[in-house]
């Protein structure tokens, strides 16, 4: 394939990939068993006072619930630095795996094992204001745990009654357990790729009667920014089609992978991305990546919107 693909050629490629993706997703939906819901501990006491990197949401009239979530999940061959200890790239997990290729071949399952992770639930104090929309955000590994999207638009969430559930990344388990051993000492995974299994089982839990929100989630989305945006893109590519309910419907109703330009294959749910111009220059290089700026589409199997902030960089400059 030529490296200087035109906009039209990119559209043709995406259209063809959408048809192939549709066929694969339908076959995958029939073949994959629904992920089981994760099992919750009792609520951890006083999360805002004793929890590790827990936001004070009293100013937006929200409350916080914190849990350990356990279960057993598969582990897979790694995808990238996102699911290898220490964020180390290797021949089996190259850093650029999704940056410059539309390859989304299923990862080989290598086994299964137990896990215990942590979730933090931010929800309206008055649940009659809950909109039925829940957003799952991976906890960033920076500063031992940070929520970039929630930090930026928490007031927007609150104005619309949107619940947010933060999911711990295994890279942060050691630092989190060290901060409060009695509280978090049980955090563990057999393999770092179980990150994806925890996201699957959290999604299943949030759409089950046992949801910690105490109310039904009608629409469920996965988001992240920068590193966790890459996690969101990776989950969408490799695990979306394995994350369906018993009727074959997607458990996650869409993806919001901001601040990165990992390619995402055409899916049967919407993908909305907000990037700075610097994200394209930093995460990819247009001179050899024809897939970087995917055009908007309303195709049934490729509903995509891309917003690019001209002249902006990936992160704020020091004041």
ZAVEXGU-946902 format. One record per residue (C-alpha): residue number from 1; x, y, z; chain; residue in one letter. Coordinates in steps of 0.1 Angstrom, whole numbers, plus 5000, padded with zeros to 4 digits. Layout:
// residues N
+-----+------+------+------+--------+---------+
! num !    u !    v !    w ! cadena ! residuo !
+-----+------+------+------+--------+---------+
! NUM !    X !    Y !    Z !      A !       A !
...
+-----+------+------+------+--------+---------+
//
This chain:
// residues 319
+-----+------+------+------+--------+---------+
! num !    u !    v !    w ! cadena ! residuo !
+-----+------+------+------+--------+---------+
!   1 ! 5000 ! 5000 ! 5000 !      A !       X !
!   2 ! 5014 ! 5034 ! 4991 !      A !       X !
!   3 ! 5025 ! 5056 ! 5020 !      A !       X !
!   4 ! 5010 ! 5088 ! 5005 !      A !       X !
!   5 ! 4974 ! 5076 ! 5004 !      A !       X !
!   6 ! 4949 ! 5102 ! 4995 !      A !       X !
!   7 ! 4919 ! 5111 ! 5016 !      A !       X !
!   8 ! 4897 ! 5092 ! 4990 !      A !       X !
!   9 ! 4919 ! 5061 ! 4992 !      A !       X !
!  10 ! 4917 ! 5062 ! 5030 !      A !       X !
!  11 ! 4879 ! 5063 ! 5028 !      A !       X !
!  12 ! 4879 ! 5033 ! 5004 !      A !       X !
!  13 ! 4902 ! 5014 ! 5028 !      A !       X !
!  14 ! 4879 ! 5022 ! 5058 !      A !       X !
!  15 ! 4848 ! 5012 ! 5039 !      A !       X !
!  16 ! 4863 ! 4979 ! 5030 !      A !       X !
!  17 ! 4876 ! 4973 ! 5065 !      A !       X !
!  18 ! 4841 ! 4981 ! 5078 !      A !       X !
!  19 ! 4826 ! 4952 ! 5058 !      A !       X !
!  20 ! 4853 ! 4929 ! 5070 !      A !       X !
!  21 ! 4849 ! 4941 ! 5106 !      A !       X !
!  22 ! 4812 ! 4936 ! 5104 !      A !       X !
!  23 ! 4816 ! 4900 ! 5093 !      A !       X !
!  24 ! 4842 ! 4893 ! 5120 !      A !       X !
!  25 ! 4821 ! 4910 ! 5147 !      A !       X !
!  26 ! 4790 ! 4890 ! 5139 !      A !       X !
!  27 ! 4809 ! 4857 ! 5139 !      A !       X !
!  28 ! 4827 ! 4867 ! 5171 !      A !       X !
!  29 ! 4794 ! 4877 ! 5188 !      A !       X !
!  30 ! 4781 ! 4842 ! 5182 !      A !       X !
!  31 ! 4813 ! 4825 ! 5193 !      A !       X !
!  32 ! 4823 ! 4844 ! 5224 !      A !       X !
!  33 ! 4806 ! 4836 ! 5258 !      A !       X !
!  34 ! 4794 ! 4866 ! 5277 !      A !       X !
!  35 ! 4820 ! 4878 ! 5303 !      A !       X !
!  36 ! 4808 ! 4871 ! 5339 !      A !       X !
!  37 ! 4802 ! 4901 ! 5361 !      A !       X !
!  38 ! 4830 ! 4909 ! 5386 !      A !       X !
!  39 ! 4824 ! 4902 ! 5423 !      A !       X !
!  40 ! 4824 ! 4932 ! 5446 !      A !       X !
!  41 ! 4837 ! 4934 ! 5482 !      A !       X !
!  42 ! 4818 ! 4953 ! 5508 !      A !       X !
!  43 ! 4822 ! 4990 ! 5502 !      A !       X !
!  44 ! 4855 ! 5003 ! 5515 !      A !       X !
!  45 ! 4850 ! 5028 ! 5544 !      A !       X !
!  46 ! 4854 ! 5065 ! 5540 !      A !       X !
!  47 ! 4868 ! 5066 ! 5505 !      A !       X !
!  48 ! 4873 ! 5104 ! 5503 !      A !       X !
!  49 ! 4891 ! 5104 ! 5536 !      A !       X !
!  50 ! 4911 ! 5072 ! 5534 !      A !       X !
!  51 ! 4911 ! 5062 ! 5498 !      A !       X !
!  52 ! 4941 ! 5065 ! 5475 !      A !       X !
!  53 ! 4938 ! 5093 ! 5449 !      A !       X !
!  54 ! 4900 ! 5096 ! 5454 !      A !       X !
!  55 ! 4884 ! 5129 ! 5442 !      A !       X !
!  56 ! 4864 ! 5151 ! 5465 !      A !       X !
!  57 ! 4831 ! 5153 ! 5446 !      A !       X !
!  58 ! 4810 ! 5171 ! 5473 !      A !       X !
!  59 ! 4812 ! 5204 ! 5453 !      A !       X !
!  60 ! 4793 ! 5188 ! 5424 !      A !       X !
!  61 ! 4768 ! 5170 ! 5447 !      A !       X !
!  62 ! 4782 ! 5136 ! 5440 !      A !       X !
!  63 ! 4792 ! 5108 ! 5463 !      A !       X !
!  64 ! 4819 ! 5082 ! 5461 !      A !       X !
!  65 ! 4818 ! 5044 ! 5466 !      A !       X !
!  66 ! 4850 ! 5023 ! 5466 !      A !       X !
!  67 ! 4852 ! 4986 ! 5461 !      A !       X !
!  68 ! 4876 ! 4958 ! 5454 !      A !       X !
!  69 ! 4864 ! 4937 ! 5425 !      A !       X !
!  70 ! 4875 ! 4901 ! 5421 !      A !       X !
!  71 ! 4870 ! 4872 ! 5396 !      A !       X !
!  72 ! 4888 ! 4850 ! 5372 !      A !       X !
!  73 ! 4896 ! 4861 ! 5337 !      A !       X !
!  74 ! 4917 ! 4850 ! 5308 !      A !       X !
!  75 ! 4951 ! 4864 ! 5300 !      A !       X !
!  76 ! 4963 ! 4869 ! 5265 !      A !       X !
!  77 ! 4995 ! 4875 ! 5245 !      A !       X !
!  78 ! 5003 ! 4911 ! 5252 !      A !       X !
!  79 ! 4992 ! 4939 ! 5228 !      A !       X !
!  80 ! 5017 ! 4967 ! 5236 !      A !       X !
!  81 ! 5034 ! 4985 ! 5265 !      A !       X !
!  82 ! 5000 ! 4990 ! 5279 !      A !       X !
!  83 ! 4997 ! 4954 ! 5293 !      A !       X !
!  84 ! 5033 ! 4945 ! 5301 !      A !       X !
!  85 ! 5049 ! 4951 ! 5335 !      A !       X !
!  86 ! 5068 ! 4983 ! 5337 !      A !       X !
!  87 ! 5054 ! 4994 ! 5303 !      A !       X !
!  88 ! 5083 ! 4976 ! 5285 !      A !       X !
!  89 ! 5080 ! 4971 ! 5248 !      A !       X !
!  90 ! 5091 ! 4938 ! 5233 !      A !       X !
!  91 ! 5089 ! 4919 ! 5200 !      A !       X !
!  92 ! 5055 ! 4904 ! 5212 !      A !       X !
!  93 ! 5043 ! 4938 ! 5225 !      A !       X !
!  94 ! 5058 ! 4966 ! 5204 !      A !       X !
!  95 ! 5051 ! 5001 ! 5215 !      A !       X !
!  96 ! 5038 ! 5011 ! 5180 !      A !       X !
!  97 ! 5016 ! 4981 ! 5175 !      A !       X !
!  98 ! 4984 ! 5001 ! 5168 !      A !       X !
!  99 ! 4999 ! 5034 ! 5158 !      A !       X !
! 100 ! 5008 ! 5025 ! 5122 !      A !       X !
! 101 ! 4987 ! 4995 ! 5113 !      A !       X !
! 102 ! 4950 ! 4986 ! 5112 !      A !       X !
! 103 ! 4959 ! 4951 ! 5124 !      A !       X !
! 104 ! 4934 ! 4940 ! 5150 !      A !       X !
! 105 ! 4939 ! 4903 ! 5149 !      A !       X !
! 106 ! 4925 ! 4886 ! 5180 !      A !       X !
! 107 ! 4952 ! 4880 ! 5207 !      A !       X !
! 108 ! 4959 ! 4844 ! 5216 !      A !       X !
! 109 ! 4945 ! 4833 ! 5249 !      A !       X !
! 110 ! 4973 ! 4819 ! 5270 !      A !       X !
! 111 ! 4954 ! 4808 ! 5302 !      A !       X !
! 112 ! 4933 ! 4822 ! 5330 !      A !       X !
! 113 ! 4937 ! 4831 ! 5366 !      A !       X !
! 114 ! 4922 ! 4850 ! 5395 !      A !       X !
! 115 ! 4925 ! 4888 ! 5399 !      A !       X !
! 116 ! 4915 ! 4915 ! 5424 !      A !       X !
! 117 ! 4913 ! 4950 ! 5412 !      A !       X !
! 118 ! 4899 ! 4983 ! 5425 !      A !       X !
! 119 ! 4870 ! 5004 ! 5413 !      A !       X !
! 120 ! 4859 ! 5039 ! 5424 !      A !       X !
! 121 ! 4823 ! 5049 ! 5417 !      A !       X !
! 122 ! 4813 ! 5085 ! 5414 !      A !       X !
! 123 ! 4776 ! 5090 ! 5412 !      A !       X !
! 124 ! 4749 ! 5116 ! 5419 !      A !       X !
! 125 ! 4740 ! 5120 ! 5456 !      A !       X !
! 126 ! 4704 ! 5120 ! 5445 !      A !       X !
! 127 ! 4701 ! 5090 ! 5422 !      A !       X !
! 128 ! 4668 ! 5102 ! 5408 !      A !       X !
! 129 ! 4691 ! 5126 ! 5388 !      A !       X !
! 130 ! 4711 ! 5096 ! 5373 !      A !       X !
! 131 ! 4706 ! 5097 ! 5335 !      A !       X !
! 132 ! 4713 ! 5061 ! 5330 !      A !       X !
! 133 ! 4746 ! 5069 ! 5313 !      A !       X !
! 134 ! 4778 ! 5055 ! 5329 !      A !       X !
! 135 ! 4814 ! 5062 ! 5318 !      A !       X !
! 136 ! 4842 ! 5038 ! 5327 !      A !       X !
! 137 ! 4877 ! 5055 ! 5328 !      A !       X !
! 138 ! 4909 ! 5037 ! 5332 !      A !       X !
! 139 ! 4930 ! 5051 ! 5361 !      A !       X !
! 140 ! 4962 ! 5066 ! 5346 !      A !       X !
! 141 ! 4995 ! 5052 ! 5357 !      A !       X !
! 142 ! 5009 ! 5087 ! 5360 !      A !       X !
! 143 ! 5013 ! 5100 ! 5396 !      A !       X !
! 144 ! 5002 ! 5065 ! 5408 !      A !       X !
! 145 ! 4967 ! 5071 ! 5397 !      A !       X !
! 146 ! 4949 ! 5100 ! 5378 !      A !       X !
! 147 ! 4917 ! 5105 ! 5360 !      A !       X !
! 148 ! 4924 ! 5130 ! 5332 !      A !       X !
! 149 ! 4889 ! 5130 ! 5316 !      A !       X !
! 150 ! 4870 ! 5131 ! 5349 !      A !       X !
! 151 ! 4893 ! 5159 ! 5361 !      A !       X !
! 152 ! 4885 ! 5180 ! 5331 !      A !       X !
! 153 ! 4848 ! 5175 ! 5326 !      A !       X !
! 154 ! 4834 ! 5164 ! 5360 !      A !       X !
! 155 ! 4811 ! 5194 ! 5361 !      A !       X !
! 156 ! 4798 ! 5184 ! 5327 !      A !       X !
! 157 ! 4791 ! 5149 ! 5339 !      A !       X !
! 158 ! 4773 ! 5163 ! 5370 !      A !       X !
! 159 ! 4751 ! 5186 ! 5350 !      A !       X !
! 160 ! 4738 ! 5156 ! 5330 !      A !       X !
! 161 ! 4736 ! 5130 ! 5358 !      A !       X !
! 162 ! 4764 ! 5108 ! 5344 !      A !       X !
! 163 ! 4780 ! 5083 ! 5366 !      A !       X !
! 164 ! 4817 ! 5076 ! 5364 !      A !       X !
! 165 ! 4835 ! 5044 ! 5374 !      A !       X !
! 166 ! 4873 ! 5044 ! 5376 !      A !       X !
! 167 ! 4891 ! 5011 ! 5370 !      A !       X !
! 168 ! 4926 ! 5005 ! 5384 !      A !       X !
! 169 ! 4954 ! 4996 ! 5361 !      A !       X !
! 170 ! 4977 ! 4968 ! 5373 !      A !       X !
! 171 ! 5007 ! 4990 ! 5368 !      A !       X !
! 172 ! 4995 ! 5010 ! 5399 !      A !       X !
! 173 ! 4988 ! 4980 ! 5422 !      A !       X !
! 174 ! 5021 ! 4981 ! 5440 !      A !       X !
! 175 ! 5020 ! 5018 ! 5447 !      A !       X !
! 176 ! 4984 ! 5017 ! 5458 !      A !       X !
! 177 ! 4989 ! 4988 ! 5481 !      A !       X !
! 178 ! 5020 ! 5005 ! 5496 !      A !       X !
! 179 ! 4999 ! 5036 ! 5504 !      A !       X !
! 180 ! 4974 ! 5016 ! 5524 !      A !       X !
! 181 ! 4983 ! 4979 ! 5529 !      A !       X !
! 182 ! 4953 ! 4970 ! 5550 !      A !       X !
! 183 ! 4930 ! 4985 ! 5525 !      A !       X !
! 184 ! 4946 ! 4975 ! 5492 !      A !       X !
! 185 ! 4969 ! 4946 ! 5500 !      A !       X !
! 186 ! 4947 ! 4921 ! 5481 !      A !       X !
! 187 ! 4952 ! 4938 ! 5447 !      A !       X !
! 188 ! 4967 ! 4913 ! 5423 !      A !       X !
! 189 ! 4967 ! 4898 ! 5388 !      A !       X !
! 190 ! 4983 ! 4867 ! 5375 !      A !       X !
! 191 ! 4992 ! 4885 ! 5343 !      A !       X !
! 192 ! 4990 ! 4922 ! 5333 !      A !       X !
! 193 ! 4968 ! 4914 ! 5302 !      A !       X !
! 194 ! 4940 ! 4907 ! 5327 !      A !       X !
! 195 ! 4935 ! 4944 ! 5326 !      A !       X !
! 196 ! 4913 ! 4937 ! 5296 !      A !       X !
! 197 ! 4894 ! 4910 ! 5315 !      A !       X !
! 198 ! 4887 ! 4933 ! 5344 !      A !       X !
! 199 ! 4873 ! 4959 ! 5320 !      A !       X !
! 200 ! 4851 ! 4932 ! 5304 !      A !       X !
! 201 ! 4838 ! 4920 ! 5338 !      A !       X !
! 202 ! 4833 ! 4955 ! 5351 !      A !       X !
! 203 ! 4811 ! 4963 ! 5321 !      A !       X !
! 204 ! 4791 ! 4932 ! 5326 !      A !       X !
! 205 ! 4787 ! 4941 ! 5363 !      A !       X !
! 206 ! 4775 ! 4976 ! 5355 !      A !       X !
! 207 ! 4748 ! 4962 ! 5332 !      A !       X !
! 208 ! 4737 ! 4935 ! 5357 !      A !       X !
! 209 ! 4712 ! 4936 ! 5386 !      A !       X !
! 210 ! 4742 ! 4936 ! 5409 !      A !       X !
! 211 ! 4755 ! 4970 ! 5397 !      A !       X !
! 212 ! 4771 ! 4991 ! 5424 !      A !       X !
! 213 ! 4752 ! 5021 ! 5410 !      A !       X !
! 214 ! 4719 ! 5008 ! 5425 !      A !       X !
! 215 ! 4702 ! 5018 ! 5392 !      A !       X !
! 216 ! 4702 ! 5005 ! 5357 !      A !       X !
! 217 ! 4729 ! 5016 ! 5333 !      A !       X !
! 218 ! 4713 ! 5021 ! 5299 !      A !       X !
! 219 ! 4743 ! 5033 ! 5280 !      A !       X !
! 220 ! 4779 ! 5024 ! 5289 !      A !       X !
! 221 ! 4810 ! 5040 ! 5275 !      A !       X !
! 222 ! 4848 ! 5035 ! 5279 !      A !       X !
! 223 ! 4872 ! 5065 ! 5279 !      A !       X !
! 224 ! 4907 ! 5077 ! 5287 !      A !       X !
! 225 ! 4932 ! 5103 ! 5277 !      A !       X !
! 226 ! 4968 ! 5098 ! 5265 !      A !       X !
! 227 ! 4980 ! 5065 ! 5280 !      A !       X !
! 228 ! 4945 ! 5055 ! 5291 !      A !       X !
! 229 ! 4932 ! 5067 ! 5257 !      A !       X !
! 230 ! 4955 ! 5042 ! 5242 !      A !       X !
! 231 ! 4941 ! 5016 ! 5266 !      A !       X !
! 232 ! 4906 ! 5025 ! 5254 !      A !       X !
! 233 ! 4916 ! 5022 ! 5218 !      A !       X !
! 234 ! 4933 ! 4988 ! 5225 !      A !       X !
! 235 ! 4903 ! 4974 ! 5243 !      A !       X !
! 236 ! 4880 ! 4986 ! 5214 !      A !       X !
! 237 ! 4902 ! 4969 ! 5188 !      A !       X !
! 238 ! 4909 ! 4935 ! 5205 !      A !       X !
! 239 ! 4882 ! 4930 ! 5231 !      A !       X !
! 240 ! 4850 ! 4948 ! 5220 !      A !       X !
! 241 ! 4838 ! 4918 ! 5200 !      A !       X !
! 242 ! 4845 ! 4895 ! 5230 !      A !       X !
! 243 ! 4825 ! 4917 ! 5253 !      A !       X !
! 244 ! 4789 ! 4911 ! 5245 !      A !       X !
! 245 ! 4758 ! 4899 ! 5264 !      A !       X !
! 246 ! 4739 ! 4867 ! 5259 !      A !       X !
! 247 ! 4720 ! 4882 ! 5230 !      A !       X !
! 248 ! 4752 ! 4892 ! 5213 !      A !       X !
! 249 ! 4747 ! 4929 ! 5219 !      A !       X !
! 250 ! 4778 ! 4950 ! 5228 !      A !       X !
! 251 ! 4782 ! 4956 ! 5266 !      A !       X !
! 252 ! 4800 ! 4989 ! 5258 !      A !       X !
! 253 ! 4779 ! 5012 ! 5238 !      A !       X !
! 254 ! 4808 ! 5034 ! 5225 !      A !       X !
! 255 ! 4844 ! 5045 ! 5230 !      A !       X !
! 256 ! 4859 ! 5079 ! 5237 !      A !       X !
! 257 ! 4897 ! 5074 ! 5233 !      A !       X !
! 258 ! 4911 ! 5109 ! 5236 !      A !       X !
! 259 ! 4946 ! 5123 ! 5234 !      A !       X !
! 260 ! 4961 ! 5096 ! 5212 !      A !       X !
! 261 ! 4959 ! 5083 ! 5176 !      A !       X !
! 262 ! 4959 ! 5046 ! 5179 !      A !       X !
! 263 ! 4939 ! 5033 ! 5150 !      A !       X !
! 264 ! 4905 ! 5018 ! 5158 !      A !       X !
! 265 ! 4889 ! 4993 ! 5135 !      A !       X !
! 266 ! 4853 ! 4999 ! 5123 !      A !       X !
! 267 ! 4829 ! 4988 ! 5151 !      A !       X !
! 268 ! 4792 ! 4984 ! 5156 !      A !       X !
! 269 ! 4792 ! 5012 ! 5182 !      A !       X !
! 270 ! 4802 ! 5049 ! 5179 !      A !       X !
! 271 ! 4838 ! 5061 ! 5184 !      A !       X !
! 272 ! 4844 ! 5098 ! 5193 !      A !       X !
! 273 ! 4879 ! 5111 ! 5196 !      A !       X !
! 274 ! 4891 ! 5146 ! 5207 !      A !       X !
! 275 ! 4927 ! 5152 ! 5199 !      A !       X !
! 276 ! 4951 ! 5181 ! 5198 !      A !       X !
! 277 ! 4971 ! 5187 ! 5166 !      A !       X !
! 278 ! 5001 ! 5178 ! 5188 !      A !       X !
! 279 ! 4986 ! 5143 ! 5194 !      A !       X !
! 280 ! 4990 ! 5135 ! 5157 !      A !       X !
! 281 ! 5025 ! 5148 ! 5156 !      A !       X !
! 282 ! 5035 ! 5131 ! 5189 !      A !       X !
! 283 ! 5018 ! 5098 ! 5187 !      A !       X !
! 284 ! 5020 ! 5093 ! 5149 !      A !       X !
! 285 ! 5038 ! 5107 ! 5119 !      A !       X !
! 286 ! 5017 ! 5115 ! 5089 !      A !       X !
! 287 ! 5046 ! 5109 ! 5065 !      A !       X !
! 288 ! 5043 ! 5072 ! 5070 !      A !       X !
! 289 ! 5009 ! 5066 ! 5087 !      A !       X !
! 290 ! 4980 ! 5069 ! 5063 !      A !       X !
! 291 ! 4956 ! 5057 ! 5090 !      A !       X !
! 292 ! 4962 ! 5086 ! 5115 !      A !       X !
! 293 ! 4933 ! 5110 ! 5106 !      A !       X !
! 294 ! 4904 ! 5087 ! 5100 !      A !       X !
! 295 ! 4875 ! 5106 ! 5083 !      A !       X !
! 296 ! 4842 ! 5110 ! 5099 !      A !       X !
! 297 ! 4816 ! 5083 ! 5090 !      A !       X !
! 298 ! 4779 ! 5076 ! 5096 !      A !       X !
! 299 ! 4782 ! 5040 ! 5082 !      A !       X !
! 300 ! 4764 ! 5015 ! 5104 !      A !       X !
! 301 ! 4796 ! 4996 ! 5112 !      A !       X !
! 302 ! 4819 ! 5027 ! 5114 !      A !       X !
! 303 ! 4802 ! 5055 ! 5132 !      A !       X !
! 304 ! 4832 ! 5078 ! 5138 !      A !       X !
! 305 ! 4838 ! 5114 ! 5148 !      A !       X !
! 306 ! 4872 ! 5130 ! 5151 !      A !       X !
! 307 ! 4877 ! 5165 ! 5166 !      A !       X !
! 308 ! 4912 ! 5180 ! 5163 !      A !       X !
! 309 ! 4922 ! 5212 ! 5181 !      A !       X !
! 310 ! 4944 ! 5231 ! 5158 !      A !       X !
! 311 ! 4977 ! 5244 ! 5171 !      A !       X !
! 312 ! 4973 ! 5226 ! 5205 !      A !       X !
! 313 ! 4998 ! 5203 ! 5222 !      A !       X !
! 314 ! 4993 ! 5171 ! 5240 !      A !       X !
! 315 ! 4997 ! 5185 ! 5275 !      A !       X !
! 316 ! 4995 ! 5219 ! 5291 !      A !       X !
! 317 ! 5027 ! 5239 ! 5292 !      A !       X !
! 318 ! 5041 ! 5249 ! 5327 !      A !       X !
! 319 ! 5030 ! 5283 ! 5338 !      A !       X !
+-----+------+------+------+--------+---------+
//
